[in-house]
């Protein structure tokens, strides 16, 4: 019996072990705490204008949340830009509540209004959990950002001559014990783009896509992209379009 269990353990892949670990934690995913915080922040009157975010348009109309997350990034006529969730929230916080978007963008992750944005991101993403990604590619700016995102994804530079594609452009790769999804095509439900934002057990915090991309650039030894910059948004467009039809499980839980 013991030999049988040992043999079974040896044949189990690292990916299967990590999947089991995540499954055990799912019922108590701490992301739920961030979701509750985000919902409260959405409804709370704050900022110099003492207003809530309940009139914020995330693409489905003012105040409409469900389904918005899986259609972002997208073009917004009022800002004249393609925006992801974080950059769109910055616009709403500035126009509706009177916050200074540029100052918030300069704030370190996990502090001040940056921490509040990640709470908002958790709640908004959760409201579209189980829905499938369907990013629009109608406006010329959306198509332009897709092409920019693709170029950025494959751009090699830095001391290691790395790019995003170095880790995420073919099947069967892994770093340490974790499988790396191929993000140049649809990796499937709840994988890659369809899993973020996520609660990181190793850091004890919730990470939005902006922070996730920042950490990827850190590992490539690249300079960090600016928060809500065109580069970060374009990468979101590229990965999001490639994830067309994939089901969102965000906020998920990661190691």
N, C-alpha and C positions, 0 to 999 in steps of 0.2 A: 504493500500500500504506500509506504513512504517512498519507495523507489519510483512508483508511478507518479506521485505528486511532484517529485523532483524532476522527473522527465518532462512533465507537463509544464512546470515553471520554466525549464530551460528552453522549451520550444515557443514560449510566449514572447512575442516581439516587444521591443521597447515601446512602440506606438500603442500596442494593446494595453500594456501596463499603465501608461499615462492616461489612456482613455478610461480605464477602470478607476483610476485615482480621481479624475474629474467627475466621473459619475457619482462617486461616493460623496463628493462635495456639493453637487448640484442643488440638493434640497435645502442646503443652508448657505447658498451663494450670498456672500456679503454685499454683492451688487444691489440687493434689494434695499439695503439701507441708503445707498446713493440714489436709488429710484425714488424713495420716499422724500428724500431731501430735495430732489429735482422737481417733483410735483409741487411741493410747498413753495419753492422759489419761483416757479412759473406763475403761481397765483398771488404771491406776496407783493404788496406795493413797496417798491424800493427805489433807490437812486435819487438824484437831484429833482426829478420830476414826480417822485412819489407815485409811481405807476407800476402795474403788473406787466407781465409779458403775454397776457391773455389775448391781445390783438396782434401778436407776432404772426406773420405769414411765412410758413415754412414750405410753401409751394402748393398747399391744398386749399388755401384761403385763410384769412385771419382767424387764429385760434384753433384751427383744425390740426390735430396731431396724428391721429391714426393713419398709417400709410405714408406719411411724409418721409420718414427715415429711409425707406427703401427706394425713394426716388431722388435721393441726394448723393452727390452734388448735382445741381441744376442751375439754369440761368434765371436771374431775377431782374425784372425790368427796372424796379425802383433803385437798385444799386448799380445796374449796368454790368453786373459781374456774374460769373458762374461761382456759386458758393456751396461749400459743404455745410454740415450741421454746425460746427463750431464757428465758422466765419459768419454764417447767417445769424446765429445767436448774438454775435458781437454787434452786427448791424441793428438788431432789434433792441439790444440793451442800450445802444447809443441813441437811437431815434425815439424809442418809447420811454426809456427810463432816464436818459440824460447822462449815462456813464460815458467815459472817454475810452472808445474802443482801442485806440492806439496804445494807451497806457496799460489796458488789460492784456493786450497782446505781448507786452514786454514783461509781464509778471511771470516769475518762475512757475512751472507746473506744480500743482498741489497747494498753491497759496492764494489767498485773497479771492478775487473774482474768477481766477483760473480754476480754483477748486469748485466754485459754484457752477461754472460752465460744465465741468465734468459730471456734476450731479444732474444738471439739466439734460445732458447728453444721455445719461443712463436711463432716465425716465422716458424721454422721447423715443429712444431706441426700443425700450421695453413695450411701448404702445404699438409697435409694429412687429413684435416677435411672432414668428410663424409665417409672415408674409414674404413674398418673393421679390427680389430686387428687379427694378424696372426703371433704370435711369433714362431720362429723355435724351435723345440725340437729334433734336429738331432744329434748334437755334444754331446759327453759325458759330457763336461763341462756345457752345457745348461741343461741337465738332472740333473746334480749334483746341480746346482744352484736352480732348481725348488724344489728339496727335501730340500735344506737348507732353502729356503724361506718359505716352509710349516712349518718347525720346528720352525723357528723364529716367524712366525705368531701366533702359538699356545703356545709359550713359556711364562709361567707365572712367574712373579717375582716382585720385588719392594715393597714399603710400602703398596700398595693396592692389591697386588697379581694379577695385571692386565696382559693381553696380548692383541695383536691386535684383537684376537678372542673374547675378552670380549665385544667389541662393534660391531664387524663385522662378526658374525658367525651364525646369525639367523634373520629371518624376523620379522618386527614389533617393532624393537627397535628404540629409538630416544634419542638424547641428547638435552636438552633445547627444542626448537621447531623444530629441524631438524631430519628428518628420517635418520637412519644409514643403508646403504646398506649391504647386506650379500655378503661379498667378497670371501667366500669359494666356491662360484659357480658364474656363469655368471649373474651379476645383470641387464644386459640389455644395450641397446644403451645409450650412453652419461651419464652413471652412474658410480660412483667409479673411477676405473682406466681410464675409457674412457672419463673422464671429466677434467683431469689434464694434463698440467698446467692450472691454472685459475687465473683470477684477483679477489683478495679478497677486497670487498668493505670496510669491517671493518678495514683493515690495509692500504688501498690505494696503494696496490702493487701487482705485479704479482708473484705468487708462482709456482715454478717448483715442481716436485715430491720429490726431495731431501728435500726441505723446508717443504713440506706437511708432510712427514714422521717424520721430526724433531719435528714438533709440536705435532704429535700423541705421540711420546715418551715423550715429555714434560708433556702432560696430564696424562700419565701413571706414571710420576715421575721416569722415567728411565733416565740413562745417555744418552746424544745425540749420535747417531751413527755418525761415521766420514763421512764427505762429500765424496760421490762416493765410500764408503766402500763396501766390499762384502756383508755385512748385508743389506744395503740399496738396492743394486742391486738385491740381491736374493729375497727380498720382491717384487720388481718390476717384477721379472720373475714370481713369484707365482701369483700375482694379474693379470698380463698380460696374462698368459696362461689361467687362469680362465675366462678372458674376451674375449676368442676366439670368433670371429664373431660379437662382439659388435661394433657398429659404434662410431667413435671418434667425439666429439664435441669440442675438445680442440683447442685453449684456451677458456674455458668457463668463466662464471662469478659466483662468490659465495658471500655469505653474508659477 
